[in-house]
Structures are given as structure tokens and as C-alpha cells.
């Protein structure tokens, strides 16, 4: 869940995106300033579960077929979330691990 909050914070502003990109380029060794918990993430997850876009499996969320179809539609649309899609596809699925986020969070929370 912390990784999701972190990525939502990262795409919130261009400054945040550049900060996280620099952190990744420096192999996670430079100091990252405090990042925030996004209160809307929990609400969005609740709505996504209600709409059957994701399933809640304990501490994990699993995307459903309906959710995957929505992702495909968003990725196909060239006018939606341009900066966000560029950043997320640029870092890839496994660049930032849960362990890295946990270690980072322990510095601030």
C-alpha cells in the first residue's frame, strides 16, 4: 500500500516526478525528501473494489479482467494521463520495490 501512495505522490506534480526520477537514476542512494500519503488513494481503492476493477486480497490488490480492460483503454487513449503514463512506463513495474519504499518510509514515519 505504501508503494501505491508513493507512486501517486510521485505523479502528483512534475517536481515530484523529477525528484523520484533522480532518486532512481542515483540507484536510490541520494536522499529523497519527505513524500506524502495521498488520502484519495484509499478512497479510490474502495471505489475500484466496488466497481470490480480490483480485488482486495489481504494487504494486496489484484487487478481484475475488467480493470485490465480499463487500463488498456487508458493506455490506448493518447490524450489521457500523458505525463503520468510516460513516467510510469519509464520506470517499469519492478524498478521500485516494496522494500525500498519501506526503508524510505522508516526515515519519515
C-alpha positions in Angstrom: 0.0 0.0 0.0 2.9 2.4 0.8 4.3 1.8 -2.7 0.9 2.9 -4.2 0.8 6.0 -2.1 4.4 6.8 -3.1 3.7 6.4 -6.8 0.6 8.5 -6.5 2.6 11.2 -4.8 5.3 10.9 -7.5 2.9 11.6 -10.3 1.0 14.3 -8.5 3.3 17.1 -9.8 6.1 17.4 -12.3 8.5 18.3 -9.5 7.7 15.1 -7.6 8.2 13.1 -10.8 11.6 14.7 -11.4 12.6 14.1 -7.8 11.7 10.4 -8.0 13.4 10.0 -11.4 16.6 11.5 -9.9 16.3 9.1 -6.9 16.1 6.1 -9.3 18.9 7.4 -11.5 21.2 7.6 -8.5 20.4 4.0 -7.6 18.3 5.0 -4.7 21.3 6.4 -2.9 20.6 10.1 -2.8 18.3 11.5 -0.1 14.7 11.8 -1.0 12.7 14.5 0.7 9.6 13.7 2.6 6.8 12.4 0.5 3.2 12.3 1.4 0.4 9.9 2.0 -2.3 10.6 -0.5 -5.7 10.4 1.3 -7.5 9.9 -2.0 -5.7 6.6 -2.7 -7.7 4.7 0.0 -11.0 6.1 -1.3 -10.0 5.3 -4.9 -9.2 1.7 -3.9 -12.6 1.4 -2.2 -14.3 2.6 -5.4 -12.2 0.3 -7.6 -13.1 -2.7 -5.5 -16.8 -1.7 -5.6 -16.6 -1.4 -9.4 -14.9 -4.8 -9.7 -11.7 -3.2 -11.2 -9.6 -4.7 -8.5 -9.9 -7.3 -5.7 -8.6 -6.9 -2.2 -6.6 -9.9 -1.1 -5.4 -9.1 2.4 -2.8 -6.4 2.1 -2.6 -6.8 -1.7 -4.8 -5.6 -4.5 -5.2 -7.7 -7.7 -6.4 -6.2 -10.9 -9.4 -7.9 -12.4 -10.2 -8.6 -16.1 -12.5 -5.5 -16.0 -9.6 -3.5 -14.5 -7.2 -4.7 -17.2 -9.7 -3.7 -19.9 -9.8 -0.2 -18.3 -6.0 0.0 -18.2 -5.9 -1.0 -21.9 -8.4 1.8 -22.8 -6.4 4.4 -20.8 -3.1 3.3 -22.4 -4.7 3.5 -25.9 -6.0 7.0 -25.4 -3.2 9.3 -26.4 -4.7 12.3 -24.6 -5.2 10.9 -21.1 -2.5 11.0 -18.4 0.3 11.7 -20.8 2.9 12.7 -18.2 1.8 10.0 -15.8 1.9 7.2 -18.4 5.4 8.4 -19.6 6.8 8.3 -16.1 5.3 5.0 -15.0 6.3 3.2 -18.3 9.7 4.7 -18.0 10.4 3.3 -14.5 8.8 0.0 -15.2 6.9 -2.4 -13.0 9.7 -3.6 -10.7 12.1 -0.7 -10.5 10.9 0.5 -7.1 10.4 -2.4 -4.7 8.2 -2.6 -1.6 11.4 -3.0 0.5 12.8 0.3 -0.9 9.6 2.1 0.0 9.5 0.6 3.5 13.1 1.7 4.1 12.3 5.1 2.8 9.2 5.4 4.9 11.0 4.4 8.0 13.0 7.6 7.7 9.9 9.8 7.8 7.1 8.0 9.5 
